[in-house]
Structure formats: C-alpha cells, structure tokens
Amino acid sequence: MSKLTSFRSRLPGLALVALLTAAAYLLSMLPGLRVLGALGLALLLGLAVRGLFRLPPSVQPGAGYAARTLLRLGVVLLGVRLNFVLFAQAGVRVLLLDLAVIATGLLSMTWLARRLGLPRGLGLAVAVGSSICGASAIAAAAPVVQADEDEVSVAVAVCSLLGTVGVVGYSLLALPLGLSAQRYGLMTGSSLHEIAQVLAAGAAQGSHALDFAMLTKLTRVALLAPVLLLLGGLLARKQAVNAGTQAARPPLLPPFLVGFLLVGVVSSTGLLPRPLTGAMQTASLLLTAASMAGIGLGVDFAVLRRLGGPALVVGSLGFGLLVLVAFLGTR
C-alpha cells in the first residue's frame, strides 16, 4: 500500500477523531466539566460514539493511527510541562511528600492489581495515573508498561472518575476537618489526579491554598520523568531475563519517550520563548486528546466490562491510601 493510499484510508477515522477532539476541548472549558479535562472527555465521547452508533470499518484505520502515532507525538510535546527546577524551588517538605505519595501509590496499586488478577499493564497504568498526573501520565506510561488500548481506556476512566469525586470530597471536608489553607493545598496537590482537579479543589479554599496545591502538583508532574525511567529500566531488565540471556536487551526507553525527556530538559532551562511553550502545551493537549478519542472509538466493551470493576476497586483503595499518606504527611 502506497503512502498516499494509506493516508486516504485514515481520513474518515481522523476526521471523526478531530471532531471529537474539538468537542472535548470546548466542553473542557465549561465549569462543570473542567475537572474531567479534555483527555477524559475525549475518551468518554469516543466511547459514547462507539457504543451508540454502528461505525463503518473505514473509521478504524484513522482511529488506530490516532491511538498510537498521535499519542507518541503528544507525549513528546508533553515534555514541555516538565520543570526540573521545581525540585529546588519546592523545598524538601513538598518533595518528600510527593515522593511518599508516588511510592505508596505505585507499590500498593500494583500489588492490589496483581491480587485481583488484573493485567500488569492495566495495574501499572492505574498506579501511574493515580500517583502522578492522571490521563497525561497514563498516556506517557502506556507504551513503557505495555498497556494496550483497552487497558488505557479503563485506566483513564477510573482516574477521571475518582479525581472528580476527590474534588467534591476535599471541598466538602476541608472545614469539618479544620484544615489550614497550607495543609489543604499540600493535600490536594499531592493526591488528586489531574491538574484541572487540583485547580478546582485548591481554588475552593482561596488563593493561598491554591498556590501550595499547584506547587505540590507541578512537582509531582516533574517526577513523571524519573518514574518512567525507573519503570522502563525495571521492565526492560525483567523482559530480558524472561527472554533468556541470548536475547537482545530491549531499549531502556522507546525513542518518543527519549524525546519527551529531552523536551523537558530544554523547557526547564527557560530558553524556550513563552509563546512557543504555550503553543507546544496546546499541541500536546490536542494530540493526546485525539489519541484518547481514537482509543475510545476502538475499545472492546467486553474488555471494559470485565476489567472496569476490578480496576475501579484498585483505583479507589489506592486513592484512599494516597489521601491518608497526604493527611499524615502534612501534620
């Protein structure tokens, strides 16, 4: 098949993906839907179209291209959100709190997922998304942990749902628990899934709480890079051992994830003009949202029904544990 023929075969699916992405982006600006984020909404719209309409086979090539290739391009540009300088600015307390939350989330949720018989890729996707930055972290981690498209859709749905519940819960419990603005900000920033959720919850208790919440959350986002390096190394080593000593050792990280780290390093230097970083962030958001729409259009509902319940149990118990760690860590 020539490149031109291949491109034409993808057009119907890419057109539908573009429509769903634009709708998700616009809906994410509405106050009631902002906490779900464009990525979560794009996935939900893709799932809705897949479930409500009989899609022609011509849609799948473009949807699959969005789910895989556009995802990788979006992850490379996602690196512009990393800011390694925050490690110095955040201070020891914030950094240690975030490290404790991430370590607890990764270890507890992967253990729970294994006990419930979930696939390794799904367990790791839920753990990374819950522990760091929701759908964006899942998108970046999926190729590293070898989570397939159905598993990614389940993980994103679980994190979006629990994060939204978390925003409401934090807003209602802040006064009864007598949380100060600083402690409230540290707790929301260290335990909620998405940046949009942290913004919504932090703003509910004033600008002082919001400042602490965003500093803590953005430090967690920056920790995505070393976490992926660690996971990539551990899984590559395990894969090499399982394949035998004669097998070629797989690369530590796929090329697009190397690009993600390089963009993060350059962005952290402050050399990129602000308009360029803003454009890269928007492009990353749209590309990863398009990939979520593509994943939703291709999801197998039988897999969603089979894995959704256990994944929600893992995510809920893990999120409760993260909130407990955040509560104790800010005393």
Disulfide bonds with the S-S distance in Angstrom:
none
